[in-house]
């Protein structure tokens, strides 16, 4: 179903939205109607009642034609919704999850800051308790859905003396920046969520790839957040968002796998048709080797990604496997898309073929939700755990 939707509804408009940098609201509404914005959540709260592997399949299939559409369901579900599912109180779940799981509104996750990227523990945003409220000040950078979203889980320092154990997380609400555009759409806004004064989105980023995905700064200026909007216990924010990132890395692996597969399929079809020296270039041994290597690496990425998803789905530890899948698949996406452009020759460098967009979309997979360098550190820590060195 997702493959057909990607082929029929997403592929024909992917280039337009990449060039215009518009958020594809109409297609996002269709994805919400199909249940793609709440795949792993129970039906009683508006979700589709499926599982983690089904969720990863949807991410992969969308990414095979457009990474911007894919990251929309991935970020909304894993980053925007899962922290409330996993760490929220009964009241918080009842209040926020029906709108998020059904796709009535979009959610996001505020972690990265101007000085806190790979060093997530370097958070500078503060939350000072004042009676029954916290006063938040600071900012977050490169936040998916920062403009279009209305519900956000964000981190802030509640006790500077405790290091990472002094970081807490909160649920904040604001209005979508596209109220006029979505007024008649039937999604994107929930009047039940009161906008918090002082909480707003900053400028939209002009990005290399994922150009139809909304990425902006989140700004907090004396934002009053009720105590009941604190997510989990005070001081548990760092631990909880690390667990969230582990799951998110499987999503980035699936997205990267989809991108790599989509580029490979484009290259396979093109080389079978393109003729040089009187025959299709797919018949040349040099092309054989490139296609064979990519096919083998795609199979490996597939196994890594869905093994990590299986572990997560069945409640087993999966941190190391998620990092391995994310590292391998994201670096493969960069390699596969560059190879696809090369196999297209001069045509691959034009916008007449999707491989140049795929190449631009691939790079962020090696950066977002932990750079490749951070993944190697995480993997090494798991390997060395318990050893006396």
KOLKOL-859622 format. One record per residue (C-alpha): residue number from 1; y, x, z. Coordinates in pm, 1 decimal, padded with zeros to 6 digits. Each point is the difference from the previous one (the first is absolute). Layout:
N
+-----+----------+----------+----------+
: num :    north :     east :       up :
+-----+----------+----------+----------+
: NUM :        Y :        X :        Z :
...
+-----+----------+----------+----------+
This chain:
389
+-----+----------+----------+----------+
: num :    north :     east :       up :
+-----+----------+----------+----------+
:   1 :  00000.0 :  00000.0 :  00000.0 :
:   2 :  00244.5 :  00276.0 :  00092.0 :
:   3 : -00091.3 :  00198.5 : -00310.9 :
:   4 :  00074.1 : -00303.6 : -00218.8 :
:   5 :  00329.9 : -00061.3 :  00179.3 :
:   6 :  00096.5 :  00366.0 : -00039.7 :
:   7 : -00085.8 : -00007.3 : -00370.2 :
:   8 :  00162.0 : -00334.2 : -00083.3 :
:   9 :  00299.6 : -00019.5 :  00234.4 :
:  10 :  00086.7 :  00352.1 :  00112.5 :
:  11 : -00071.8 :  00234.1 : -00291.4 :
:  12 :  00231.3 : -00183.2 : -00245.9 :
:  13 :  00303.2 :  00031.2 :  00232.7 :
:  14 : -00068.9 :  00332.4 :  00175.2 :
:  15 :  00224.4 :  00199.7 : -00233.2 :
:  16 :  00287.2 : -00248.6 :  00033.6 :
:  17 :  00001.5 :  00011.5 :  00378.5 :
:  18 : -00034.8 :  00378.4 :  00002.2 :
:  19 :  00308.5 :  00031.8 : -00220.7 :
:  20 :  00208.0 : -00268.8 :  00172.0 :
:  21 : -00107.8 :  00094.7 :  00354.8 :
:  22 : -00006.5 : -00371.0 :  00083.1 :
:  23 : -00237.9 : -00123.0 :  00265.0 :
:  24 : -00257.4 : -00218.5 : -00185.7 :
:  25 :  00045.9 : -00310.5 :  00214.9 :
:  26 : -00164.2 : -00240.9 : -00244.1 :
:  27 : -00319.7 :  00206.4 : -00013.5 :
:  28 :  00008.7 :  00055.6 :  00375.3 :
:  29 :  00010.6 : -00378.3 :  00041.7 :
:  30 : -00305.4 : -00024.9 : -00227.4 :
:  31 : -00174.7 :  00265.0 :  00209.3 :
:  32 :  00079.3 : -00198.1 :  00314.8 :
:  33 : -00140.1 : -00316.4 : -00161.0 :
:  34 : -00319.3 :  00190.3 : -00084.3 :
:  35 : -00031.3 :  00112.0 :  00361.2 :
:  36 :  00060.0 :  00367.1 : -00077.2 :
:  37 :  00258.3 :  00046.5 :  00277.5 :
:  38 : -00249.4 : -00082.7 :  00273.2 :
:  39 : -00340.0 :  00104.9 : -00131.9 :
:  40 : -00158.7 :  00132.3 :  00324.3 :
:  41 :  00149.9 : -00256.5 :  00239.1 :
:  42 : -00171.9 : -00320.3 :  00120.8 :
:  43 :  00056.2 : -00320.5 : -00193.4 :
:  44 :  00118.4 : -00182.8 :  00311.9 :
:  45 :  00318.9 :  00210.8 :  00003.1 :
:  46 :  00059.3 : -00022.7 : -00373.4 :
:  47 : -00209.7 :  00293.8 : -00117.7 :
:  48 : -00284.0 :  00013.8 : -00250.3 :
:  49 : -00275.1 :  00071.8 :  00253.2 :
:  50 : -00143.2 :  00292.5 : -00194.9 :
:  51 : -00062.9 :  00358.7 :  00106.7 :
:  52 :  00138.7 :  00352.4 : -00022.8 :
:  53 : -00202.0 :  00090.6 : -00309.9 :
:  54 :  00129.0 : -00309.9 : -00181.2 :
:  55 :  00353.5 :  00103.9 :  00094.8 :
:  56 : -00052.6 :  00348.9 : -00144.3 :
:  57 : -00142.9 : -00144.4 : -00321.9 :
:  58 :  00317.3 : -00205.6 : -00046.1 :
:  59 :  00221.9 :  00304.1 :  00061.9 :
:  60 : -00199.7 :  00206.7 : -00249.4 :
:  61 : -00001.6 : -00266.3 : -00272.8 :
:  62 :  00376.2 : -00057.7 :  00018.9 :
:  63 :  00072.1 :  00374.8 :  00004.5 :
:  64 : -00202.8 :  00045.0 : -00318.2 :
:  65 :  00286.6 : -00172.6 : -00184.2 :
:  66 :  00301.2 :  00022.3 :  00237.1 :
:  67 :  00034.0 :  00196.0 :  00322.4 :
:  68 :  00313.8 : -00192.5 :  00103.8 :
:  69 : -00189.9 : -00328.6 :  00013.9 :
:  70 : -00284.7 :  00172.1 :  00181.5 :
:  71 :  00212.6 :  00157.7 :  00273.3 :
:  72 :  00154.3 : -00341.0 :  00066.0 :
:  73 : -00326.9 : -00147.6 :  00126.2 :
:  74 : -00107.8 :  00327.4 :  00161.5 :
:  75 :  00317.7 :  00062.9 :  00201.5 :
:  76 :  00049.0 : -00365.6 :  00092.0 :
:  77 : -00354.6 : -00041.1 :  00129.1 :
:  78 : -00078.2 :  00336.2 :  00158.4 :
:  79 :  00341.1 :  00109.9 :  00123.2 :
:  80 :  00187.9 : -00325.6 :  00043.6 :
:  81 : -00271.8 : -00230.3 :  00131.6 :
:  82 : -00290.5 :  00198.9 :  00146.7 :
:  83 :  00195.9 :  00140.1 :  00300.1 :
:  84 :  00064.3 : -00357.5 :  00115.5 :
:  85 : -00364.5 : -00092.6 : -00066.4 :
:  86 : -00128.6 :  00302.4 :  00192.2 :
:  87 :  00252.7 :  00041.6 :  00282.1 :
:  88 :  00193.1 : -00326.7 :  00025.9 :
:  89 : -00012.0 : -00250.2 :  00283.3 :
:  90 : -00137.1 : -00349.5 : -00055.3 :
:  91 :  00357.1 : -00132.2 : -00017.8 :
:  92 :  00105.3 :  00265.7 : -00252.5 :
:  93 : -00301.4 : -00070.9 : -00218.3 :
:  94 :  00064.6 : -00373.6 :  00005.2 :
:  95 :  00365.7 :  00051.9 : -00082.0 :
:  96 : -00015.8 :  00257.6 : -00279.6 :
:  97 : -00344.5 :  00012.3 : -00159.4 :
:  98 : -00010.2 : -00336.2 : -00182.9 :
:  99 :  00313.1 :  00087.4 : -00201.2 :
: 100 : -00117.0 :  00356.8 : -00066.1 :
: 101 : -00365.5 : -00071.1 : -00079.5 :
: 102 :  00087.9 : -00283.1 : -00239.0 :
: 103 :  00266.8 :  00208.2 : -00171.7 :
: 104 :  00283.3 : -00236.0 :  00091.8 :
: 105 :  00199.5 :  00308.6 :  00099.2 :
: 106 : -00049.7 :  00370.2 : -00058.8 :
: 107 : -00044.8 :  00252.4 :  00277.4 :
: 108 :  00061.6 :  00372.0 :  00040.6 :
: 109 : -00044.8 :  00295.2 :  00233.2 :
: 110 :  00283.7 :  00222.3 :  00123.0 :
: 111 : -00118.4 :  00347.6 :  00097.5 :
: 112 :  00150.4 :  00272.7 : -00222.7 :
: 113 :  00349.3 :  00121.4 :  00090.0 :
: 114 :  00243.6 :  00251.4 : -00153.4 :
: 115 : -00136.0 :  00265.3 :  00238.8 :
: 116 : -00344.9 : -00141.5 :  00071.4 :
: 117 : -00235.2 : -00004.7 : -00298.6 :
: 118 : -00313.0 :  00207.9 :  00045.1 :
: 119 :  00120.9 :  00054.3 :  00358.3 :
: 120 : -00036.5 : -00366.8 :  00094.0 :
: 121 :  00036.5 :  00092.4 :  00365.7 :
: 122 :  00356.9 :  00110.7 : -00072.5 :
: 123 :  00125.8 : -00359.0 :  00001.6 :
: 124 :  00369.4 : -00025.7 :  00092.3 :
: 125 :  00048.3 : -00377.5 : -00011.2 :
: 126 :  00049.6 : -00114.9 :  00358.7 :
: 127 : -00083.0 : -00318.0 :  00190.0 :
: 128 :  00183.0 : -00030.1 :  00332.0 :
: 129 : -00113.6 : -00280.1 :  00228.6 :
: 130 :  00276.7 : -00231.2 :  00122.0 :
: 131 : -00150.5 : -00272.0 :  00216.4 :
: 132 : -00220.6 : -00220.0 : -00216.6 :
: 133 :  00101.5 :  00178.0 : -00321.7 :
: 134 : -00010.4 :  00336.7 : -00170.0 :
: 135 :  00301.5 :  00143.2 : -00182.7 :
: 136 : -00112.0 :  00181.5 : -00316.6 :
: 137 :  00207.4 :  00262.7 : -00180.4 :
: 138 : -00098.8 :  00229.3 : -00285.9 :
: 139 : -00140.5 : -00021.6 : -00350.9 :
: 140 : -00319.3 :  00024.1 : -00205.1 :
: 141 : -00034.4 :  00146.4 : -00350.8 :
: 142 : -00211.0 : -00077.8 : -00306.2 :
: 143 : -00122.6 : -00334.1 :  00135.8 :
: 144 : -00199.1 : -00219.2 : -00238.3 :
: 145 :  00137.6 : -00358.9 : -00007.0 :
: 146 :  00303.0 :  00100.4 :  00209.1 :
: 147 :  00224.8 : -00223.0 : -00208.9 :
: 148 : -00229.1 : -00283.2 : -00108.4 :
: 149 : -00197.7 : -00028.9 :  00324.4 :
: 150 :  00077.2 : -00205.4 :  00309.6 :
: 151 : -00246.0 :  00120.1 :  00269.4 :
: 152 : -00025.6 :  00366.3 :  00098.9 :
: 153 : -00190.6 :  00204.0 :  00253.9 :
: 154 :  00213.7 :  00301.6 :  00096.1 :
: 155 : -00030.1 :  00288.8 :  00242.0 :
: 156 :  00261.9 :  00119.7 :  00247.8 :
: 157 :  00021.0 :  00235.0 :  00296.9 :
: 158 : -00002.7 : -00186.3 :  00331.9 :
: 159 : -00046.0 :  00306.8 :  00225.1 :
: 160 :  00122.5 :  00334.0 : -00143.8 :
: 161 : -00160.7 :  00195.7 :  00285.4 :
: 162 : -00356.1 : -00091.2 : -00105.2 :
: 163 : -00009.4 :  00132.3 : -00357.0 :
: 164 : -00229.2 : -00202.5 : -00224.3 :
: 165 : -00107.8 : -00203.7 :  00303.0 :
: 166 :  00356.7 : -00122.7 :  00028.6 :
: 167 : -00004.0 : -00172.7 : -00341.8 :
: 168 : -00041.5 : -00377.6 : -00015.6 :
: 169 : -00015.1 : -00250.5 : -00283.6 :
: 170 :  00184.4 : -00327.0 : -00056.9 :
: 171 : -00001.3 : -00299.1 : -00233.3 :
: 172 :  00338.5 : -00059.3 : -00163.4 :
: 173 :  00116.7 : -00272.1 : -00237.1 :
: 174 :  00272.3 : -00024.4 : -00261.5 :
: 175 :  00072.1 : -00195.2 : -00317.5 :
: 176 : -00120.3 :  00109.6 : -00342.3 :
: 177 :  00269.5 :  00159.8 : -00213.7 :
: 178 : -00103.2 : -00224.4 : -00292.1 :
: 179 :  00068.1 : -00342.6 :  00149.6 :
: 180 :  00175.3 : -00130.5 : -00310.1 :
: 181 : -00275.1 :  00117.2 : -00231.2 :
: 182 : -00283.5 : -00145.0 :  00207.0 :
: 183 :  00169.3 : -00326.2 :  00100.6 :
: 184 : -00216.1 : -00209.0 : -00235.6 :
: 185 : -00304.8 :  00226.3 :  00005.4 :
: 186 : -00165.2 : -00138.4 :  00311.8 :
: 187 : -00061.7 :  00337.3 :  00161.5 :
: 188 :  00185.9 :  00302.4 :  00135.3 :
: 189 :  00194.8 : -00176.1 :  00275.1 :
: 190 : -00089.4 : -00176.7 :  00323.8 :
: 191 :  00292.9 : -00163.7 :  00183.3 :
: 192 : -00210.4 :  00001.9 :  00318.4 :
: 193 :  00063.2 :  00374.8 :  00031.2 :
: 194 :  00349.4 :  00045.0 :  00139.9 :
: 195 :  00175.8 :  00306.5 : -00145.3 :
: 196 :  00084.5 :  00256.2 :  00268.4 :
: 197 :  00368.4 :  00104.2 : -00008.8 :
: 198 :  00040.7 :  00370.9 : -00076.3 :
: 199 : -00333.6 :  00027.0 : -00182.0 :
: 200 :  00045.3 :  00047.6 : -00373.5 :
: 201 : -00124.9 :  00178.5 : -00310.7 :
: 202 :  00189.8 :  00287.4 : -00158.7 :
: 203 :  00026.3 :  00110.3 : -00360.3 :
: 204 : -00292.4 : -00033.9 : -00237.8 :
: 205 : -00163.3 :  00329.6 : -00092.9 :
: 206 :  00001.7 :  00107.7 : -00365.6 :
: 207 : -00352.8 :  00139.6 : -00022.8 :
: 208 : -00212.5 :  00201.1 : -00242.5 :
: 209 : -00282.6 : -00252.4 :  00017.2 :
: 210 : -00094.5 : -00329.9 :  00166.2 :
: 211 :  00332.4 : -00114.0 : -00140.8 :
: 212 : -00074.6 : -00371.9 :  00030.1 :
: 213 : -00084.7 :  00044.6 :  00367.3 :
: 214 :  00288.6 : -00058.5 :  00241.8 :
: 215 :  00074.5 :  00318.0 :  00197.9 :
: 216 :  00306.7 :  00029.3 :  00223.2 :
: 217 :  00135.2 :  00118.1 :  00331.1 :
: 218 : -00019.8 : -00218.7 :  00310.5 :
: 219 :  00299.6 :  00020.6 :  00230.3 :
: 220 :  00022.0 : -00100.7 :  00368.4 :
: 221 :  00343.5 : -00033.1 :  00158.0 :
: 222 : -00019.5 : -00134.8 :  00355.9 :
: 223 : -00282.8 : -00234.9 : -00098.2 :
: 224 : -00101.3 : -00219.7 :  00293.8 :
: 225 : -00378.1 : -00039.7 : -00001.7 :
: 226 : -00159.1 : -00233.2 :  00257.1 :
: 227 : -00265.3 :  00154.5 :  00223.0 :
: 228 : -00251.6 : -00247.7 : -00142.1 :
: 229 :  00045.9 :  00172.9 : -00338.5 :
: 230 : -00132.2 :  00330.1 :  00131.4 :
: 231 : -00332.4 :  00058.4 : -00172.9 :
: 232 : -00257.9 :  00113.6 :  00253.5 :
: 233 :  00075.6 :  00188.4 :  00318.3 :
: 234 :  00302.7 :  00221.1 :  00035.0 :
: 235 : -00086.4 :  00355.9 : -00103.5 :
: 236 : -00292.7 : -00101.3 : -00222.9 :
: 237 :  00196.1 : -00000.8 : -00325.9 :
: 238 : -00103.5 :  00347.2 : -00117.3 :
: 239 : -00370.6 : -00055.0 :  00065.1 :
: 240 :  00005.7 : -00339.9 : -00166.7 :
: 241 :  00184.4 :  00108.1 : -00312.4 :
: 242 : -00235.4 :  00294.8 : -00043.8 :
: 243 : -00286.5 : -00250.9 : -00010.1 :
: 244 :  00199.0 : -00204.2 : -00251.2 :
: 245 :  00052.2 :  00305.3 : -00220.3 :
: 246 : -00373.1 :  00076.6 :  00000.1 :
: 247 : -00065.6 : -00340.7 : -00154.0 :
: 248 :  00296.9 :  00036.4 : -00233.6 :
: 249 : -00142.5 :  00321.7 : -00138.6 :
: 250 : -00301.5 : -00186.0 : -00133.6 :
: 251 :  00243.1 : -00230.0 : -00178.2 :
: 252 :  00182.6 :  00293.6 : -00159.2 :
: 253 : -00338.5 :  00143.7 : -00100.9 :
: 254 : -00090.0 : -00329.5 : -00170.2 :
: 255 :  00338.9 : -00015.5 : -00171.6 :
: 256 : -00034.0 :  00359.4 : -00119.1 :
: 257 : -00354.8 : -00069.2 : -00117.7 :
: 258 :  00126.5 : -00296.3 : -00199.8 :
: 259 :  00278.5 :  00204.2 : -00156.3 :
: 260 : -00239.6 :  00280.0 : -00092.9 :
: 261 : -00249.6 : -00246.8 : -00144.6 :
: 262 :  00267.1 : -00184.3 : -00196.6 :
: 263 :  00129.2 :  00324.8 : -00151.3 :
: 264 : -00354.2 :  00110.6 : -00080.4 :
: 265 : -00074.9 : -00329.2 : -00176.3 :
: 266 :  00320.4 :  00031.3 : -00202.5 :
: 267 : -00091.2 :  00356.8 : -00099.3 :
: 268 : -00358.3 : -00094.8 : -00086.7 :
: 269 :  00113.4 : -00281.7 : -00228.6 :
: 270 :  00273.9 :  00208.9 : -00162.2 :
: 271 : -00219.4 :  00302.0 : -00073.6 :
: 272 : -00261.9 : -00225.6 : -00158.8 :
: 273 :  00261.3 : -00134.0 : -00243.7 :
: 274 :  00232.9 :  00294.1 : -00058.7 :
: 275 : -00112.0 :  00210.8 : -00296.0 :
: 276 :  00080.1 :  00364.3 : -00071.0 :
: 277 : -00170.3 :  00226.9 : -00251.3 :
: 278 : -00175.0 : -00304.1 : -00145.1 :
: 279 : -00176.6 : -00129.2 :  00311.3 :
: 280 :  00074.8 : -00159.0 :  00341.3 :
: 281 :  00118.0 :  00259.4 :  00249.2 :
: 282 : -00257.5 : -00134.1 :  00247.8 :
: 283 : -00261.0 :  00182.3 : -00209.4 :
: 284 :  00148.6 :  00342.0 :  00078.5 :
: 285 : -00175.0 :  00200.2 :  00270.1 :
: 286 :  00326.5 :  00083.3 :  00176.2 :
: 287 :  00068.0 : -00370.8 :  00044.2 :
: 288 : -00362.7 : -00058.5 :  00106.6 :
: 289 :  00045.5 :  00242.7 :  00288.2 :
: 290 :  00323.1 : -00158.2 :  00122.1 :
: 291 : -00137.1 : -00353.3 : -00013.4 :
: 292 : -00327.1 :  00101.9 :  00165.7 :
: 293 :  00176.6 :  00178.4 :  00284.3 :
: 294 :  00226.0 : -00299.9 :  00064.3 :
: 295 : -00291.2 : -00245.0 : -00008.5 :
: 296 : -00192.2 :  00210.4 :  00253.9 :
: 297 :  00301.5 :  00036.3 :  00229.3 :
: 298 :  00071.9 : -00373.1 : -00022.4 :
: 299 : -00353.2 : -00072.6 :  00115.6 :
: 300 :  00045.8 :  00236.3 :  00294.0 :
: 301 :  00333.7 : -00160.9 :  00092.0 :
: 302 : -00162.4 : -00342.9 : -00022.1 :
: 303 : -00273.0 :  00098.1 :  00243.4 :
: 304 :  00242.6 :  00164.3 :  00244.5 :
: 305 :  00234.7 : -00299.2 : -00003.0 :
: 306 : -00256.8 : -00274.0 :  00040.4 :
: 307 : -00198.6 :  00196.2 :  00256.7 :
: 308 :  00313.3 :  00022.3 :  00214.9 :
: 309 :  00061.8 : -00372.2 : -00057.3 :
: 310 : -00360.5 : -00080.1 :  00098.8 :
: 311 :  00034.5 :  00198.7 :  00322.2 :
: 312 :  00324.6 : -00180.0 :  00086.0 :
: 313 : -00150.3 : -00337.6 : -00083.7 :
: 314 : -00297.0 :  00056.9 :  00229.6 :
: 315 :  00197.0 :  00134.1 :  00295.5 :
: 316 : -00103.0 :  00364.5 : -00029.8 :
: 317 :  00238.1 :  00296.5 :  00041.5 :
: 318 :  00159.4 :  00070.6 : -00337.4 :
: 319 :  00302.6 :  00224.7 :  00055.6 :
: 320 : -00151.7 :  00309.2 : -00161.9 :
: 321 : -00148.1 : -00196.1 : -00288.1 :
: 322 :  00329.4 : -00182.2 : -00064.1 :
: 323 :  00184.8 :  00331.4 : -00023.5 :
: 324 : -00267.0 :  00146.3 : -00229.4 :
: 325 :  00016.3 : -00303.8 : -00229.3 :
: 326 :  00379.3 : -00002.6 : -00006.2 :
: 327 :  00023.9 :  00375.1 : -00062.9 :
: 328 : -00257.0 :  00006.6 : -00279.7 :
: 329 :  00101.7 : -00322.0 : -00174.0 :
: 330 :  00375.1 :  00067.1 :  00008.2 :
: 331 : -00035.4 :  00351.6 : -00139.2 :
: 332 : -00240.6 : -00134.4 : -00262.1 :
: 333 :  00254.4 : -00267.2 : -00102.0 :
: 334 :  00257.9 :  00269.1 : -00069.4 :
: 335 : -00251.7 :  00204.3 : -00198.7 :
: 336 : -00143.0 : -00297.1 : -00189.3 :
: 337 :  00337.5 : -00138.6 : -00105.1 :
: 338 :  00123.9 :  00340.8 : -00116.9 :
: 339 : -00323.1 :  00045.8 : -00197.2 :
: 340 :  00040.9 : -00346.9 : -00152.4 :
: 341 :  00351.7 :  00086.8 : -00116.5 :
: 342 : -00131.9 :  00324.6 : -00147.8 :
: 343 : -00279.3 : -00178.6 : -00186.3 :
: 344 :  00254.0 : -00242.7 : -00144.5 :
: 345 :  00201.3 :  00294.4 : -00129.9 :
: 346 :  00358.2 : -00078.4 : -00092.7 :
: 347 : -00064.5 : -00373.4 :  00028.9 :
: 348 : -00088.9 :  00045.3 :  00365.5 :
: 349 :  00350.6 :  00123.9 :  00067.0 :
: 350 :  00152.7 : -00325.0 : -00126.5 :
: 351 :  00029.0 : -00337.0 :  00168.9 :
: 352 : -00204.9 : -00159.3 : -00277.1 :
: 353 : -00310.2 :  00082.7 :  00202.7 :
: 354 : -00043.6 : -00065.4 :  00374.8 :
: 355 : -00131.0 :  00345.8 :  00088.8 :
: 356 :  00348.1 :  00149.2 :  00049.9 :
: 357 :  00076.9 : -00272.4 :  00257.5 :
: 358 : -00335.9 :  00057.5 :  00163.3 :
: 359 :  00075.2 :  00371.8 :  00025.7 :
: 360 :  00328.7 : -00073.8 :  00176.9 :
: 361 : -00166.6 : -00253.7 :  00228.3 :
: 362 : -00277.6 :  00238.4 :  00102.7 :
: 363 :  00202.4 :  00270.5 :  00174.5 :
: 364 :  00102.1 : -00203.0 :  00303.5 :
: 365 : -00366.3 : -00038.5 :  00094.0 :
: 366 :  00003.3 :  00365.3 :  00105.0 :
: 367 :  00302.8 : -00062.2 :  00222.2 :
: 368 : -00003.8 : -00350.3 :  00151.1 :
: 369 : -00194.3 : -00082.3 :  00318.0 :
: 370 : -00046.2 :  00369.3 :  00069.6 :
: 371 :  00037.1 :  00278.4 : -00253.5 :
: 372 : -00299.5 :  00186.6 : -00139.4 :
: 373 :  00082.0 :  00280.1 :  00243.1 :
: 374 : -00013.1 : -00241.1 :  00293.8 :
: 375 : -00333.8 : -00139.8 : -00124.0 :
: 376 : -00145.9 :  00349.7 : -00000.7 :
: 377 :  00121.1 :  00048.5 :  00356.6 :
: 378 : -00154.1 : -00331.1 :  00108.7 :
: 379 : -00332.1 :  00083.4 : -00163.9 :
: 380 : -00006.0 :  00346.1 :  00158.5 :
: 381 :  00069.9 : -00145.4 :  00345.8 :
: 382 : -00297.3 : -00232.0 : -00037.2 :
: 383 : -00220.2 :  00287.4 : -00115.7 :
: 384 :  00103.2 :  00225.5 :  00288.4 :
: 385 : -00005.7 : -00268.9 :  00271.3 :
: 386 : -00226.1 :  00107.4 :  00282.1 :
: 387 : -00033.5 :  00359.8 : -00116.8 :
: 388 :  00107.9 :  00287.0 :  00224.5 :
: 389 :  00247.3 :  00200.7 : -00210.5 :
+-----+----------+----------+----------+
